[in-house]
Amino acid sequence: MDNKVENRYKKKSLWAETWHRLKKSKLAMFGLIILVILILLALCADFIYDYDQQAIKVDYAKALQWPSAEHWLGTDAMGRDVLARLVFGSRISLKVSISAIIVSLAIGGTLGAISGYYGGKVDNIIMRIMDVFLAIPNMLLAIAVVASLGPSMVNLMIAIAISDVPIFARIVRASILGVKDQEFVEAARACGAKNSRIIIREVLPNCMAPIIVQGSIAIAAAILVIASLSFVGLGVAPPAPEWGSMLSEGRTYIRDNNYLTVFPGIAIAITSLSINLLGDGLRDALDPKLKR
């Protein structure tokens, strides 16, 4: 009983210490605040705007209106409210990017854990397969997958997940190699624990820091990939609002109505920047070498 209480205290104190150190970084907290605002906007989008009437309904009588009191960020070439489309677009970008990274983390983490823990031939086979995927640039691999499966939200998520699997596999493998021979793992083996239990209960919890940091950075990169694929017509199919497709639609009017490209570009930049700032703060907060 005492050991359980002590372990719980240690876990709480570890995360409490991480949060305490994260709060010291003003840039990380700025990124966290922006990210929380974006997530709240995505979750409450239906309560702020009418999706059918303001985000996708065509009304040429209101086309290409500059920002005003009625339409804060103006309207596009089809009379749709730009701000409403940006708000609903945040839902698509965050949903697809986070879902894709969770899938890639689950697959890549499992492969990396098996590879790092067992080693030998298993390690060689898995890592050589991962090397093949790593030899292909992420964007090119994502384009190939989406072009094969067809443009849709699900296929876009699959493409991003596949391209990020080797990265997480490498990170988890490297982390496990650093802890699998430590005393607490040897003690678990001596007690007769199964390999699967040792990996899940003993090894992976001690590898969470680099996984969390890489996950946050990967989400920011995934948002850029989503926007890029949508920009070239391989992302979310119209008329669904997506920041990359909004950029693509607005480039035709960039000379006279540049707000159509400026605002989606700002949304992409702010979102990616906020996640990267938070990721940098998490890296510093979770790095044991920086603890004072």
N, C-alpha and C positions, 0 to 999 in steps of 0.2 A: 504493500500500500504506500509506504514511504517513497519507494522508487518511482511509482506512478505519479505521485504528487510532485516529486522533484523534477521528473521529465516534463510534466505540464508546465511547471514554473519556468524551466529552461526555455521551452518553446515560446512561451509568452514573452519572456524577457528578450529573446532573440528578435522577434518581430517588433516588439516595443522599441528596442534599440535601433532597429533598421528604420522605423518610422521617425524616431527622434533625430537620427542623422539625416534622413531625407528632408525633414522640415528645415534644416539649416541651409539647404540649397534653394536660393530664391528662384533660380531658373527652373529647377525641377518642380517647385510648387506652382510657378506660373504655368508650366506645361500641364500639370495636373488639373489646375482650375479650368483652363481652356478645354481640356479633354472632358471634364465632368460636364461643362456647359454644352458641349457638342453632343454628348450622350443623352443629356436631358432633352435637348431639342429633338434628337432622333426619336426618343421614346414618346415625347408629347406632341409630335408633329401633327397627329390627327386632331388634337385639341386646339392647335394654333391656326391651322389652315384646312380648307376643304380640298382634299386631294383631287377629286373629279372636277370641281369648278375652277380651281385656281392653279393647279399644277399641270393638268393635261388637257383641259378643255380649250379648243381652238376658238379664238375670237379676234378676227382680223381687224375689227374696228378699233381695237386697243393695241395693235401691233407696233412695236418699236417706240414705245413711250419711254422717255428718259425718267430717271428716278423722281418721284413726286410724293406728295402726302398720301395719295391713294395707293401707289405702288412704290415702296421705299427703295427698291433696287431696279425699278423699271420693268418693262415687259419685253419678251423676245419677239421674233419675227412672226409668231403665231398668236400673239396677244396673251401669252401665259405669264403669270407673275414670276419674276426671276427669283425673288426671295423665297417664295413658296417652293419652287423647284430646288433651290439650294438646301432648304431644310429637309425636304424629303430625300434629296440626294445624299445627305449625310447619313440617313438611315441605311441606304444601299451600300455606301462605301464602308461604313463601320461594320455592318452585318456580314458582308462578304469577306472583308479582310480578317475580322476576328474569327469567323467560322473556319476560314481556310487555314489560319495559323493553328487553331485548335486541332484540326484534322492532321495537319502536317506534323505537329508536335506529338500527337498520339502515335502516328505511324513511325516517324523518324525517331522518336524517343524510344519506342519499343525495339526497333532495329539496332539503335545505338547501344541500348542496355544489354541486349543479347550479345552483340559483338564485343563490347568491352568486358563483360563479365566472363564469358566462356573462352574468348580468345581462340587461338589456333586456326584451324581450317574454317570454322564458322566466321571468325573475324575477317579472314582474308576474302571469303566469298562475298559477305555483305559489303565490306568496304570497297571492293573492286566494282561492285554494282553501283555503289554511291559515287565512285570516281567517274563512272561513265556519265551519270547525270550532272555531276559538277563540271564536267568538260563542256557542257552546253550552257551558254548564258541564260540566266533566269527568264529574261524577257523573251528570248527566242524560243525557249522551251514552252513558255506559257502561250505564245502565239501559235505554236505548232499544235498544242493540245486543243485550244479553242477552235482553231481552223478545222481540226479533225472532227470535233464533237458538235460544232455549231455555236453561234453566239447566244448565250443565255446566262442568267445569274448563277445557276447551279454549275454549269460548265466552266464559268469563270472562276468559281470557288475551287473546283477540281484542279484547274490549271495552276492556280497559285499554290495550292496544297502540294501538288506533285513537285513543283519547282523548289519548294522549301524543305522537303523531306530530307535530302542529303545534308543540309546545313545543320538541322537539329540532330540527325544521326551522328554527325561528327562531334558536335558539342557534347552530347550525352555520353558518347563513347570515351572522349577525353576526360570528362569529369569522373566517370566510373573507374577508369584506369588509375586515377589518383587516390581513390578511397577503397577499392575492393580488397586490398591487402592490409588494411589497417586492423587494429586489435578488435574493435567492436564487430567487424565482419567475421573475423576468425572465431570470436566467441559465439556468434550465432551459428556458425558451422559446427562448432564443437557441441552445441546444444541439440544438434540434429535437425535444424531448420531446413526446409526445402529451399532450393535455389530461387524459385519464384518469390517466396516469402522474403528471402534475404534481399533480393533486388528491390522489391516494392517497399518493404518496411525499414531496411537498414541503409541501402546504398542510395536510392533515388532521393530521399529527403535531404541528404547531404550534398546533392548536386543541383539543388533548386536555384541557387543564386545565378549561375550563368544561364540557366534555362529561362528564368524570368526576364533577365536583361535582353537576351536574344529574342525572346518572344515579343517584347515591346518594340524593339527595333524592326523586327520582321513585319509587324502590323503597319508601321509607317511606310515601309517599302512596298507592302501589298497595296496600300491605298494608291501609291504612284503607279503601280502596275495596272490596277483596275482602271484608273483614269487614262492611262496610255492606251490600253486595249480598247476602251470605249471610244477614244478619240479616233482610232482608225477603223471603227465599225465592228470590232470583235468582242465588245463587252455586252453590257445590258442593252437589250433591244428597245428602240423607241416605241412608244412615247414616254417610257419610264424615265424620270429625271435622274441623271447621273452626271457628276461633275465633268468627266472627260467628254461625254457626248455633248454637254452644254458648251464646252470650249470648241468642239468641232463645229457645232451649229453656228456659234457666234463669230467664227473667223471670217465668214463671208461678209459680215457687216463691221469688220474691225476698224475701218477708216471713219465711218460716220457714227457708229454706235459701239464704241470700244468697251462700254460697260458690260456688254454681253460676254466678253472674254476676261475682263479684269476681275469681276466678282467671283466667277468659278475658280480662276487661278488663285485668287487670295484664299478661298476656302481650302483648296488643296494644300497650299503652302502653309497656312496656319495649322491645319490638322496634322500634317507631317512633322512640322516643327515642334508642336506641343508634345507629340508622342516621342520624338527623338530627345527632347529636353528631359522628359520624364525618364526615358531609358538611361540617359547619361547619369541622372541623379540616382537611379536604382543601382547602377553599376558601382558608383562611388559608395553608396550606403551599404551594399552587400559585400564589398571587397574587404576581406579581413586585413589586408596589408595597410589599409587606410584608417583602421580603427585606432582611436586614441585612448 
